[in-house]
Each structure stands twice: as C-alpha cells, then as structure tokens.
Amino acid sequence: MEGQEVESTERTPHSIPDLIIITGMSGAGRTEAMHTFEDLGYFCIDNLPPSLLIDLTNLVSTPDGIARKLAVVCDLRARAFFTEFMQEIESLKESGLDFNMLFLDSDTTSLLKRFKASRRRHPLCEKGMTVMDGIEKERAQLRKAKRVADYVIDTSSLKPQELRSMIRDIYAYNDSEIGLQVRVFSFGFKYGMPADADILIDVRFLPNPYYIDELRSLTGFDDEVRDFIFSKDETKLFLERWHALLDVVMPGYVAEGKNYITIGLGCTGGQHRSVALARETSDYLASCGYAVSIDHRDILYAEAGKQ
C-alpha cells in the first residue's frame, strides 16, 4: 500500500514509534528532516547502512529502561541500499519493534534546481550521466520503498520551515514540543556578557534598587524590590514598548520555523532589575501561549553576599 501522502495543508499526528527511518530522493530534504528530529529530542544517525537497522532494536531502550527516540537516515550513499533495505524492513517488522518510515519526495524540476544551486554531484551519477539521469535512476529504484513508507512528504513547493513544521506536527510527542521554545534569563554585566542570547536587553537605564539601603541585600524575587521597580514611570513605559516588540518578533520567529529563542535581560549585578524583569517577561510570554523556561545566571552572587 502506498504511504500516506501528507499535504502542506494537512496535519496527521499519530502515536510516536520508537524508531523513525528517513529515506527518499536525494535533494528532497533528508538533512533538514534529521535536524528537525534532533530538535524534537531524537538521537539521530545519518547515512546508516541498511544492514545495521536490526541492530537498532538494542538502542531503543536505555539500561535504566527509559525509551530512547531514534531517527536514522538511510539513503543511496549506502550502496547496498536496494539489496538490503527491504529485507531489513521485514526483519524489523518480525522483531516487533515499533518503527515508522518517512519518505521525502520532490518533482524532478525542483530537484534539478536544487542540485544546480548546490553544485553537488548526484550520488547515482556515473561517468557520462547527467543529473537528470541520476534523478530518474534513483526514482525508479526507490519506488518500492516509497510504496511501503508510512508517510510521504512532497517537498517540491515547501520552504525548509514548512517541512520542519509538517514533521513536528506528525511526530511531536505533545503540543509542548511543537513551535517555539523560549528561554528567558537574567544576568549581570559586571560578570560578563552572555554569548548565547538571541535578544539582549540592557535594563541598566532603570532606577537601581541597589542604592536603597533596605533593598540592597534583596533580589528581584522580593516584593519590595518588585514594587520599587514596577512603580517607576520608566519601567511602565519600557514594559509597554517591550511587550509591543515581543508581539511583533515572536510570531515572526514562529513563522520562520525557529525552534529556540533565548532572551537575556541584564542589569549591573544581575540581582534586582534584570531578575524582576526577566520574571515579568517570562510571565508575559507564557500568557501568550509560548513554552517558556527561566533562569537567573548571576543570582548566586547575590545569595553569596548575604552569607
């Protein structure tokens, strides 16, 4: 039976198998698919010889009994593909392993454009063969694999982020794995600039609770500090503009298929203003429906100072 064709307008989630086998036409997006599975927490193996597929049954469960999600790419770089692949698929079925095959396809015109743009040699091109010859030879040899695939995605008209979105909608465990994952953190400039922030906001322009004696030893977790910061007109204006900016950029990141975004808010010591505003930012994004985690890089320095 031909694998289920997944259109860009259709989402078909199913129970998540232990093993995903990614195959299909060269240039149809196998590498993009593998990166998507990596983002979903899968242990990924590229260019796996078909003869080793059955050995993956031993990798699915860890020594402590926790299931491990695996995704492997099997393609024509493994020259024994056609003689071994279907035999190994039957062996996997007999083993009882819960697995799923994703086949990526594309029309010949689109594949030709991609090979021309990348200037890569088609893996089936031998002496005297054109890229077109290689594509047609590969398509003929993959016909049976396509028929037995569980899902077939035609990437001819898909942008990379659209392919990633379709794969996430099919293979994500739950809604928290679909869409943008946001990390918000506070930090102190005096302890160094963060290297991993996609968006970095300097809030040192706001009044500093450090210069208030009764607030100096507290942090942005304390109500007294938060009341001081959020009562200021500067903070109220900042939050109004900050929320408006987030309302623009966050949907844009989602539309572009970005999986992770890191937002850093910094003040002088990472103790008062940045902590309070990182917490407020996290709460705001969570209220907008984003999956948010928060941490405070330099708060331990403040805690150490109390001892």
Buried (B, 14 or more C-beta within 10 A) or exposed (E): EEBBEBEBEEEEBEEBBBBBBBBBBBBBBBBBBBBBBEBBEBBBBBEBBBBBBBEBBEBBEEEEEEEBBBBBBBBBEBEEBBEBBBEBBEBBEEEEBEBBBBBBBBBBEBBBEBBEEEEEEBEBBEEEBEBBBBBBBBBEBBEEBBEBBBBBBBBBEBEBBBBBBBBBBBBBEEEEBBBBBBBBBBBBBEBEEBEEBBBBBEBEEBBBBBEBEEBBEBBBBBEEBBEBBBEEEEBEEBBEEBBEEBEEEBEEBBEEBBBEBBBBBBBBBBBBBBBBBBBBBBEBBBEBEBBBEBEBBBBEBBEEEEE
